[in-house]
Amino acid sequence: MSARLPLFLRGLRCPQQPPGPPLRLRAPWRASSGGGGGCGGGEGLLGQRRLRDSQVGSSRGQGSQAPPARDSIVREVIQNSKEVLNLLQEKNPTFKPVLAIIQAGDDNLMQEINQNLAEEAGLNITHICLPPDSSEAEIIDEILKINEDTRVHGLALQISENSFSNKVLNALKPEKDVDGVTDINLGRLVRGDAHECYISPVARAVIELLEKSGVNLDGKKILVIGAHGSLEAALQCLFQRRGSMTMSSQWKTPQLQSKLLEADIVVLGSPKPEEIPLSWIQPGTTVLNCSNDFLSGKLGDGSLGVHLHGLIAENDVSLLAAALRIQNMVSSGRRWLREQQHARWRLHCLKLQPLSPVPSDLEISKAQTPKAVDVLAKEIGLLADEIEIYGKSKAKVRLSLLERLKDQADGKYVLVAGITPTPLGEGKSTVTVGLVQAMTAHLNINSFACLRQPSQGPTFGVKGGAAGGGYAQVIPMEEFNLHLTGDIHAITAANNLLAAALDTRILHENTQTDKALYNRLVPSVNGVREFSSIQLARLKKLGINKTDPNALTKEEMGKFARLDIDPSTITWQRVLDTNDRFLRKITIGQAPTEKGYSRQAQFDIAVASEIMAVLALTDSLEDMKERLGRMVVASDKNGQPVTAEDLGVTGALTVLMKDAIKPNLMQTLEGTPVFVHAGPFANIAHGNSSVLADKIALKLVGQEGFVVTEAGFGADIGMEKFFNIKCRASGLVPNAVVLVATVRALKMHGGGPSVTAGVPLKKEYTEENIQLVADGCCNLQKQIQIAQLFGVPVIVALNVFKTDTRAEIDLVCELAKRAGAFDAVPCYHWSVGGKGTVQLARAVRDAANKGSRFRFLYDVQLPIVEKIRTIAQAVYGAKDIELSPEAQSKIDRYTQQGFGNLPICMAKTHLSLSHEPDKKGVPRDFILPISDVRASIGAGFIYPLVGTMSTMPGLPTRPCFYDIDLDTETEQVKGLF
């Protein structure tokens, strides 16, 4: 067999090693029988001396029975394992189980056999060599590392007998304990749950060899001598299951001779002391040896005259045990794959006790105790090393999960959008949360909500928080609405670092010569002068193929050092996550230290930053870094784009954003999972949560599960951008759209009086008015038609308020179905939780299973103007568009710079289908004015501004902050909604 092994594998051994860090030897298919039991308490076959078949044959003595066809049994086991593995790999081509062996010592005599068995079966192996004198703590430390390594499916120990303490053995994860040494696996075996545990390969080998030798175990007296721990327990259990009477004894037991005389079968678990004569064993007794000294030359004259009925040598047991360990490894891999398929979660849902009248959102949130986030993570299939916990109720999820679940089929993908809302909002977040509560807590369907992180601008302004409301919200709602895990702060820091770098670069270029500028950009440090990696990338972009800073010509130095930014073309603004109208136009650079360089600038709300859009659309850390580098901040004096990469700040931005890229895990009031990640506004940005959150959630729910994500404002804004921008970036295909409507909003669109935040509603909204509802359904019908442009089935969710009448509810549902909705369902989640949205959940499930014929609205290769016109006419209902001279100039510039093939992200009021907020219902025959056009190249879209859109909201006369307070004794937040 060894001829088939590569030379480097044959030479791979664990030599004596001085104290220090473990040596990790890795090879493509290296296997071991380590840890499976054998001598003493340790089942480490690697540590046993290998006996040649010639030695075995010469030691059997006269009259001994030939061993069973050991090789054929081993071949049968390995062939069976190989066939099972091949079947698994047909459905999972990249899957290959990995066995890890932790060895403390230098005994490798069984390595060649195990290598070949692994090769035959198709397994991978990682071998970790520790010094022979490794402490218990060092061994446990290595075990814990392997436990959390998702690439490893089984773990075996090859350590000294003295090291096999309970603490060491039970440090192994039971699901990776392929040698069956942990208390959990032994307990399951004793209880009779053999199909749920791993059984000691050595104990199984003993039974297999006896039965294959034709020995009937029923009623036989079995004596197990010198075995300890897990091997002794497993042998006793397996023999008793076969009707045998089992006794255990140690070599120094006073009654050993009498016990040997009574035994039909003797199993030797450790080396026989020299003072114990073989003559104590009755002639005709079947002896099975698990030790390695019994058959050595020490037998000598002691074997003369002893006629054993059958002697099964240690080599027989070791070889078969190694094969059975491979079989356990395949079983471990099969279980792991089954877990990845994510059958229905065993989720402990939280019970609701709705009150009437419904308390405030904050009171409801505080009345429910959330599960510990690590418990929730485990329930939905996340591993311990895949989450980073923030406090008790929040955690970030690492992107490594996507690699682990890459072969897992995605679940169904559902978008929640809405009709054109009132300034109060119509409850899309509440419907989203209520829908997943209904699916998971009431219909036992795996489901995940994916929501945007709220900006503190609206939280302290007019609209309040965005955690949902009533009995359908994310908890703790104060943590959801305030800071969360700091993602928006990271975006603010990164955005403003780039703004500072931009203005500073202009200042230094205006005040220094080429030589001075170059020397400061590439300084000599301790006599060494070298380019940074990002400067080398700039040299490559400029076509300068040099790496020595001293080798550049004068012309090349100037070309490298100067960006020649045209200040009039700067599009990058500073941001702040607070509504502050007085930052809409400012002058910067007025201090004397800025040497007269000043310009007009502005602040945007933080969630309008292109970095927020990058976060929402990226699909990996590498992709995010590339997108951040591509962000265009201005043009140079030749009309060419200047990027973050040109400014040398890409790496720093990525460092600031490295944690923000990880989605945030929270939960609903009923204990179902929620991802909160990214928070771009839908009127001045693309208005959707992150692609990464959706992708991870789709893997976690499994093929039969549902991911429900929300798009901001009406379907004409958030949904259109979800389809044309987010779905292009992610490659994901939606299965259904839930369109949220309220009687209140429909009455407004039917001609009702204006709705103003903070002002009590007029009686038209609190009393039944069928005519207003009927007239306002034109907006609902238009939004249904917009969704149908994309070929996705639409379910209307009517968010019911206590003032809505049955006649009004029935009318809306009837008109929605006539307009082409798959179904229309009244929802009561706000007052009773998920139970009030079960009908909607069933309708969504039916619509998603029906299938969609998803399509994009436009081809990105169309000219920018045509793409804008398509959206204006097909979605908004405009007659045409009108470009300002500045907008036309920007379009020409972006087209010339090569950005004409990007999708469009319209910045438009959310309060009307048109550009005029007071035009309700379905405005017609209007001309849509495009006042300006910006380019978010890193995010990947062109950004036209419709009319007079502001990217920095202002505070009202009475903001929400008047009601927000902190109880300084309990530290409880009050007044948040």
HUFEN-V887396 format. One record per run of one state. SS is the DSSP state (helix for helix, strand for strand, loop for the rest). FROM is the first residue (numbers start at 1). LEN is the number of residues. If there is no record, write none. Layout:
ss:SS from:FROM len:LEN
ss:SS from:FROM len:LEN
This chain:
ss:loop from:1 len:1
ss:helix from:2 len:3
ss:loop from:5 len:2
ss:helix from:7 len:4
ss:loop from:11 len:12
ss:strand from:23 len:5
ss:loop from:28 len:17
ss:helix from:45 len:3
ss:loop from:48 len:5
ss:helix from:53 len:7
ss:loop from:60 len:10
ss:helix from:70 len:22
ss:loop from:92 len:6
ss:strand from:98 len:7
ss:loop from:105 len:6
ss:helix from:111 len:11
ss:loop from:122 len:2
ss:strand from:124 len:7
ss:loop from:131 len:5
ss:helix from:136 len:12
ss:loop from:148 len:6
ss:strand from:154 len:5
ss:loop from:159 len:2
ss:helix from:161 len:3
ss:loop from:164 len:2
ss:helix from:166 len:4
ss:loop from:170 len:4
ss:helix from:174 len:3
ss:strand from:177 len:1
ss:loop from:178 len:5
ss:helix from:183 len:9
ss:loop from:192 len:2
ss:helix from:194 len:3
ss:loop from:197 len:4
ss:helix from:201 len:12
ss:loop from:213 len:8
ss:strand from:221 len:5
ss:loop from:226 len:3
ss:helix from:229 len:13
ss:loop from:242 len:3
ss:strand from:245 len:5
ss:loop from:250 len:6
ss:helix from:256 len:7
ss:loop from:263 len:2
ss:strand from:265 len:4
ss:loop from:269 len:9
ss:helix from:278 len:3
ss:loop from:281 len:5
ss:strand from:286 len:4
ss:loop from:290 len:7
ss:helix from:297 len:7
ss:loop from:304 len:6
ss:strand from:310 len:3
ss:loop from:313 len:1
ss:helix from:314 len:27
ss:loop from:341 len:20
ss:helix from:361 len:7
ss:loop from:368 len:5
ss:helix from:373 len:7
ss:loop from:380 len:4
ss:helix from:384 len:3
ss:strand from:387 len:4
ss:loop from:391 len:3
ss:strand from:394 len:4
ss:loop from:398 len:2
ss:helix from:400 len:5
ss:loop from:405 len:7
ss:strand from:412 len:7
ss:loop from:419 len:9
ss:helix from:428 len:16
ss:loop from:444 len:3
ss:strand from:447 len:5
ss:loop from:452 len:4
ss:helix from:456 len:5
ss:loop from:461 len:7
ss:strand from:468 len:2
ss:loop from:470 len:2
ss:strand from:472 len:4
ss:loop from:476 len:1
ss:helix from:477 len:5
ss:loop from:482 len:5
ss:helix from:487 len:25
ss:loop from:512 len:2
ss:helix from:514 len:8
ss:loop from:522 len:2
ss:strand from:524 len:2
ss:loop from:526 len:2
ss:strand from:528 len:2
ss:loop from:530 len:3
ss:helix from:533 len:10
ss:loop from:543 len:6
ss:helix from:549 len:3
ss:loop from:552 len:2
ss:helix from:554 len:8
ss:loop from:562 len:3
ss:strand from:565 len:1
ss:loop from:566 len:1
ss:helix from:567 len:3
ss:loop from:570 len:4
ss:strand from:574 len:3
ss:loop from:577 len:4
ss:helix from:581 len:3
ss:loop from:584 len:2
ss:strand from:586 len:3
ss:loop from:589 len:3
ss:helix from:592 len:3
ss:loop from:595 len:4
ss:strand from:599 len:3
ss:loop from:602 len:1
ss:strand from:603 len:3
ss:helix from:606 len:3
ss:loop from:609 len:1
ss:helix from:610 len:8
ss:loop from:618 len:3
ss:helix from:621 len:10
ss:loop from:631 len:1
ss:strand from:632 len:5
ss:loop from:637 len:4
ss:strand from:641 len:3
ss:loop from:644 len:6
ss:helix from:650 len:8
ss:loop from:658 len:6
ss:strand from:664 len:5
ss:loop from:669 len:4
ss:strand from:673 len:4
ss:loop from:677 len:11
ss:strand from:688 len:1
ss:loop from:689 len:2
ss:helix from:691 len:11
ss:loop from:702 len:4
ss:strand from:706 len:6
ss:loop from:712 len:3
ss:helix from:715 len:16
ss:loop from:731 len:5
ss:strand from:736 len:6
ss:loop from:742 len:1
ss:helix from:743 len:7
ss:loop from:750 len:13
ss:helix from:763 len:4
ss:loop from:767 len:3
ss:helix from:770 len:19
ss:loop from:789 len:5
ss:strand from:794 len:6
ss:loop from:800 len:6
ss:helix from:806 len:13
ss:loop from:819 len:4
ss:strand from:823 len:5
ss:loop from:828 len:1
ss:helix from:829 len:22
ss:loop from:851 len:13
ss:helix from:864 len:13
ss:loop from:877 len:3
ss:strand from:880 len:4
ss:loop from:884 len:1
ss:helix from:885 len:12
ss:loop from:897 len:6
ss:strand from:903 len:2
ss:loop from:905 len:2
ss:strand from:907 len:1
ss:loop from:908 len:19
ss:strand from:927 len:10
ss:loop from:937 len:4
ss:strand from:941 len:6
ss:loop from:947 len:13
ss:helix from:960 len:4
ss:loop from:964 len:1
ss:strand from:965 len:3
ss:loop from:968 len:4
ss:strand from:972 len:3
ss:loop from:975 len:3
